[in-house]
Amino acid sequence: MADPSTDGTPTGTPSAPAAASGGTRWRRFALVVLPGLGAAAILGMMTTQGLLAASFAVSGDSFKMSAASLEGEGFTQYGDVATSVDDSARPVGLSTVEYAELQDLCMSSLIDLPIGTATLRIGAGEETPVEGTNLVMDVEQLQGNASFSNIEIGRDASTLDKAEGGAGPTGGFGLQSDTISVKDPKITSWAVNAGSLKLSGLKLSLKPGEDECY
């Protein structure tokens, strides 16, 4: 009988079978994708519960948003800088809407993976509009048919008061209005956060290739 003290491996224990190459690829894919989806879910919960700070380092990649309509109460905007984790900076229009409803919202971002480019898409509000409070967007570009009520253009950014927390730096160029309405908005943004966000009919998908909202 072999002395077990000389070898910690029991006699006759079969070695583990080698993994098939296909299974290995899928496991690697899961290791890359699942943490990202988990982070997205955590980010969603934090946003919904109002736990995000007013500003944070952006990822360095912009994303696209589109909707059938955006209706908001209490709108402010002024020029600001979005800073990414690599300390690069870009100018944005920091837009705050105190209460917003978006019909048929789509958000998309391109992600580089070891297997190629993929598109992360989030959709909501197809039947019941998405509702957000203290919605803050770092906007690089906005297209659509817009209308405002009681708009003030060129007001000092430090005196903006139509949206809670929507004031900017002293001497900055700002604008604000009681309401904002945009039909078919197409937005390129670097970051979005909100005090609360209700995504009715949420759909999340990650698919190979480029399949952006617009």
N, C-alpha and C positions, 0 to 999 in steps of 0.2 A: 504494500500500500504506500502511495506517495505521501510524503510529509507535507501537509497543507501549509506549513510555515515557510516552505521554500518557494511556494508559488501561490499568489493570491487568487489566481483564476481557477475555478473548479474544473476538474477533468471532465472532458466530454461536452463542454458548453459550446454550442454552435456559434460560429461567427455570424454577425449581422449581414444580410444580403446587401449587395451593392445597389444603390438607388438607380433607377432608370433615368436616362438623360432627360426624358420629357418631364418626369416628376421633379427633377432637380430644377429645370427651368421654371416650372410653375411655383416651386417653393421660393426661388429667388425673386420672381415677380411679386409674390405675396409679401416678402420681406420689404420690398420697395414700396408697394402700393398701400398695404394695410396701415402702416403707421401714418401715412398721409391722410387716409380716410378717417382714421381715429382722431387725428389732430383737427380735421375739418369738423367732425362731430363735436369735439370738445369746444372748438371755437364757436360753433353754433349754439351750444348750450350756454356758454359764457355770455354771448351776445344777447341771447334771449333773456337771461337773468340779469342783464345790466352790469356785468362784472368787468367789462373791458375798460381800460383807461381811455382818456380822451385822445391820446396820441400814442403811437407805438412805431417801432422800426418796421418799415415795410419790407416785403420779401425781395424786391428788386424786379419783379415781373408785374406788369399791369394785367388787368382782366377786363372783360367786356360785360356790360349789362344792357338789356333791352326790356321793353315792356310795351303793352298796348297803351297804357297811360300812367302818368304819375300825377297825383293830386295831393297838394300839401298845404298846411296852414303854418304860418310863421317861418319865413325863409330869409336866410342871410348868406352872404358870400363875400370872401375877400381873398387876396393872394397870399399863398403860404408856400412852405417848402416841405416836401416829403423826403425823409432820410431813410435809406435802406441800411441793412446790417453791415454792408461793406463801406459805410460812410459816404456813399455817393448820394447826391441830392438832385431833386428835380422840382421845378415850379408846378404848383397845382392851384386850382381854385377850391378852397376849403368851403364846402357848402353844407349848411345845417338846415334841416327841416324839423320843426318842433313836432308835427304830426304828419305822417305821410301814408298814402295808400297807393299801391302799385298793382295794376291788373296784368295778369299773365307775365310775371317776371321771369327772366332768364339771365343767369350768370354763367360765364364760361372762362376757363383759363387753360392755356396750353402748358403741358408738363413734359419735360424731357426725362424719359426713362431709358434704362439699358436696352430695352427692346424697341425703342423709337419714341416718337412724339405721341402723346395721348391728350385727350380733351376731357377735363373735368367740367361737367355741366350740372347746374342746380336750377330747377324750375319750381315755381309755386304760384299760387294766386290765379289759376286758370278760371275757377268758378267764383271763389271768395277772395277778394283782394288781399294781398300782403299788407299787414299793418305794422308801422314802425313809429317809435317815439324817439325824439332827440337823435334823429338819423344824421350822421356826419359822413360826408363823402369827400375823398381827395380826388377831385375831378380834373382829368387832363383834357378831356374833350366831351362836349355835349351837343347832340344834334336832335332836332325835333321842332314841333310847332308849339311855341310856348306863349302863355298869357299870364299876366300878373295883376294884382290889385293893390292900389296904394303903394306903388314902387318908388323907392328912393335910390338914385344912382349917384355915386360919387360921395356918399356920406363917409365920414371918418370911421374906419373899421373899429376903433375902440369904443364907439358909441352905438354900435349895432345892438338892437334890443328886441327884435321881433322873434328870436328863437333863444331859448335858454342855453347859455354857454356859447352863443354864436358870435361874440365880440372878438375882434382881432387886435393887432398892434396899433398904437397911436400913430396917426399920420398915414396909415394905410388906406388904399382905395377900397371902399366897400359898397355893397348894395344890399337892399333888403325890401321885402314886400309882405303884405298881410297874407297873401295866398300865392301859390304857384301851381300852374296847370300845364303839363307837357303831354302832347299826344305823340305816340310812337317815339319815345325817347331812346336814343342810342348813346350810351355813355362808356367812355374809357376811363377807368379809375385805378388808383394804386392802393386804395384802402377804403373800407367802409366799416363803421361801427355804430352801435345804437344803444339807447337805454333799454329798449325792448324791441323784439322783432317776432311777429307771428306769421309763420310760413304755412299757410293753408294748402293742403294738397302737395306737400313737399315731394320732389322727385330728384334723386341724385344718381348720376351715372358717370362712369369713367370708361371711355372707349378709345381704341387705337385710332390714330390719325387726327386730322384737324377738322373739328366740327363745332365752330364757335357760334355764338348767338346771332351774329351778323358779320 
